[in-house]
Amino acid sequence: MTEKDTAAKAAGNGKNEAPAREMTIQKIYLKDASFEAPNSPTIFQGKWRPQVNVDLDSKAERMEDDLYHVVLTVTVTAKQEDKTAFLVELSQAGIFRIKGADKAEMGPVLGSYCPGTLFPFARQAISELVTQGGFPQLLLAPVNFDALYADHVRRQQAAGEGEAPGADKS
């Protein structure tokens, strides 16, 4: 096949084909971070066997035509018996350019793919904050954002809310 044939095939030979889908990361940044160790220094005494709770939330908003701002908020609470050892609240954000996706695809992209892209950055920042707070390293387990998004859609449909989360609301 010649370069001309390859270019013609890539261009679709003039047929009506769906536009190419494209997602690019414009910026990833730490929007907000908070670390508290309310029971230090006494919490450092004794054997370290914390109960760790992790809560996740994400929000997406359209900035302009194909530009979206997504914020993943992670809250980690570690308790030693009945005392809070530490509390981390972190918002990891990103600006994403999304082209060629139809309305049905936007929900999963904004509700699963973008938060999944942000999570490793949040995970690293949380680990560093916990370590700097004097606690053993905390490595959060990977998160299946596809499953979380699917569960969220099921709950929303059961509640009769209709529109998929992350879908364009402008």
C-alpha positions as CSV (number, residue, x, y, z in Angstrom):
1,M,0.0,0.0,0.0
2,T,1.4,3.4,-0.9
3,E,1.5,6.5,1.3
4,K,-1.2,8.0,-0.8
5,D,-3.5,4.9,-0.3
6,T,-2.7,5.0,3.5
7,A,-3.5,8.7,3.7
8,A,-6.8,8.2,1.7
9,K,-7.8,5.3,3.9
10,A,-7.0,7.3,7.1
11,A,-9.0,10.2,5.7
12,G,-12.0,7.9,5.2
13,N,-12.0,8.2,1.4
14,G,-14.6,10.9,1.7
15,K,-17.2,8.6,3.5
16,N,-19.1,9.9,6.5
17,E,-17.2,8.4,9.4
18,A,-17.4,9.4,13.0
19,P,-14.9,12.0,14.0
20,A,-11.8,10.8,15.7
21,R,-12.0,10.7,19.5
22,E,-9.2,12.5,21.3
23,M,-8.5,13.2,24.9
24,T,-5.5,15.2,26.0
25,I,-4.4,16.2,29.4
26,Q,-4.0,20.0,29.5
27,K,-3.0,20.3,33.2
28,I,-2.9,18.1,36.4
29,Y,-2.5,19.9,39.7
30,L,-3.1,19.7,43.4
31,K,-6.1,21.9,44.1
32,D,-6.3,21.4,47.9
33,A,-4.7,19.3,50.6
34,S,-5.2,19.0,54.3
35,F,-3.4,16.8,56.9
36,E,-4.4,16.6,60.5
37,A,-3.0,14.5,63.3
38,P,-5.3,15.6,66.2
39,N,-4.0,13.0,68.7
40,S,-0.2,13.4,68.2
41,P,2.2,12.9,69.9
42,T,0.4,10.3,72.1
43,I,-0.9,8.4,69.1
44,F,2.6,7.4,68.2
45,Q,2.9,5.3,71.4
46,G,1.8,1.7,71.3
47,K,1.4,-0.8,68.5
48,W,0.3,0.6,65.1
49,R,-2.8,-1.2,63.9
50,P,-5.0,1.5,62.4
51,Q,-8.4,1.1,60.8
52,V,-8.2,3.1,57.6
53,N,-11.3,4.4,55.7
54,V,-11.0,5.9,52.2
55,D,-13.8,7.9,50.6
56,L,-13.7,9.0,47.0
57,D,-15.7,11.7,45.1
58,S,-15.3,13.3,41.7
59,K,-16.9,16.2,40.0
60,A,-16.6,17.4,36.4
61,E,-17.6,20.7,34.8
62,R,-17.4,22.0,31.3
63,M,-15.1,25.0,31.0
64,E,-15.7,25.7,27.3
65,D,-16.5,23.7,24.1
66,D,-14.2,20.7,24.5
67,L,-12.4,21.6,27.8
68,Y,-13.4,20.0,31.1
69,H,-12.3,20.4,34.7
70,V,-12.4,17.3,36.8
71,V,-11.7,17.2,40.5
72,L,-11.1,13.9,42.4
73,T,-11.5,14.3,46.1
74,V,-10.0,11.6,48.4
75,T,-10.5,11.6,52.1
76,V,-8.5,9.1,54.2
77,T,-9.2,8.7,57.9
78,A,-7.0,6.4,60.1
79,K,-8.2,5.5,63.6
80,Q,-6.2,3.8,66.3
81,E,-8.9,2.2,68.5
82,D,-11.3,5.1,69.1
83,K,-8.9,8.0,68.4
84,T,-8.2,9.6,65.1
85,A,-4.6,9.1,64.2
86,F,-4.7,11.2,61.0
87,L,-7.1,12.7,58.5
88,V,-6.1,13.6,55.0
89,E,-8.4,15.4,52.6
90,L,-7.0,16.0,49.1
91,S,-8.4,17.3,45.9
92,Q,-6.5,16.4,42.8
93,A,-7.6,18.2,39.7
94,G,-7.1,18.1,36.0
95,I,-8.1,20.0,32.9
96,F,-8.9,17.7,29.9
97,R,-9.6,18.4,26.3
98,I,-12.1,15.9,24.9
99,K,-12.9,15.9,21.2
100,G,-15.2,13.7,19.2
101,A,-17.0,11.9,22.1
102,D,-20.8,11.9,21.9
103,K,-23.0,12.7,24.9
104,A,-23.4,9.0,25.8
105,E,-19.6,8.6,26.0
106,M,-19.0,11.7,28.1
107,G,-20.4,10.2,31.3
108,P,-17.9,7.3,31.4
109,V,-15.0,9.6,30.3
110,L,-15.7,12.2,32.9
111,G,-16.9,9.8,35.6
112,S,-14.4,7.1,35.2
113,Y,-11.5,7.7,32.9
114,C,-10.5,11.2,34.1
115,P,-10.7,10.3,37.8
116,G,-8.7,7.2,37.1
117,T,-6.1,9.4,35.4
118,L,-5.9,11.7,38.5
119,F,-5.8,8.9,41.1
120,P,-2.1,8.0,40.9
121,F,-1.2,11.7,41.5
122,A,-3.6,11.8,44.5
123,R,-2.2,8.5,45.8
124,Q,1.4,9.8,45.8
125,A,0.5,13.1,47.5
126,I,-1.4,11.3,50.2
127,S,1.5,8.9,50.8
128,E,3.9,11.8,51.1
129,L,1.6,13.7,53.5
130,V,1.1,10.7,55.8
131,T,4.9,10.0,55.9
132,Q,5.7,13.6,56.6
133,G,3.2,13.5,59.4
134,G,5.3,10.8,61.1
135,F,3.2,7.8,60.2
136,P,4.2,4.7,58.3
137,Q,3.9,4.9,54.5
138,L,0.3,4.6,53.3
139,L,-0.1,3.1,49.8
140,L,-3.7,3.2,48.7
141,A,-4.9,0.2,46.7
142,P,-5.7,0.7,43.0
143,V,-9.3,1.7,42.4
144,N,-11.6,0.4,39.7
145,F,-13.2,3.6,38.6
146,D,-15.2,1.8,35.9
147,A,-17.0,-0.3,38.5
148,L,-17.5,2.7,40.8
149,Y,-19.0,4.7,37.9
150,A,-21.2,1.8,36.8
151,D,-22.5,1.4,40.4
152,H,-23.1,5.1,40.6
153,V,-25.2,5.0,37.4
154,R,-27.2,2.0,38.7
155,R,-28.0,3.9,41.9
156,Q,-28.9,7.0,40.1
157,Q,-31.2,5.1,37.7
158,A,-32.8,3.3,40.7
159,A,-33.5,6.7,42.3
160,G,-35.0,7.9,39.0
161,E,-32.6,10.7,38.4
162,G,-32.1,9.8,34.7
163,E,-29.0,11.5,33.3
164,A,-25.6,9.8,33.7
165,P,-23.1,11.5,36.0
166,G,-20.4,13.5,34.3
167,A,-22.7,14.1,31.3
168,D,-22.7,17.6,29.8
169,K,-25.1,19.7,31.8
170,S,-24.4,23.0,30.0
